[in-house]
């Protein structure tokens, strides 16, 4: 695939990078792209869909277990008591 860069500022940056590194413009772009890709997290395809789903399910299970472990408070209260209003809509 050929790449056409129509932005003069980007072209100037590529030429400067190539001059500083002693590479051809193509090499400079290739190395810059490789360096940027190395900084990014792996793509969904590289992670593997099954592993990604399995990890998410495990995190969900851990989160649910955490909430299940919290103390149960106010279970004896009715919904109206929890909200804090009586049958007339006045604060209790």
Secondary structure, DSSP 8 states (H G I E B T S, - for coil): -------HHHHHHHHHHHHHHT--HHHHHHHHHHHHHHHS---HHHH-HHHHHHHHHHHHHHHHHHHHHS---STTS-HHHHHTB-TTS-B-
